[in-house]
Amino acid sequence: MMAKRKMSSQELAERIGITAANLSILKTGKAKAVRFSTLEAICQALDCQPGDVLEYRAD
């Protein structure tokens, strides 16, 4: 979605109010959890739905 919106990680991090390092953890799938408020901010910034940025992967 970031590529579709031509938005850099730094720009998205600034828009949603988290650090670039924390955004990187979310992007790489290493996060153990994500706050709904963060997910909402990501979806607002990227004009998308949660299913556009989340993916289920079995362990």
Buried (B, 14 or more C-beta within 10 A) or exposed (E): BBEEEEBEEEBBBBBBEBEEEBBEBBEEEEEEEBEEEBBEBBBEBBEBEEEEBEEEEEE
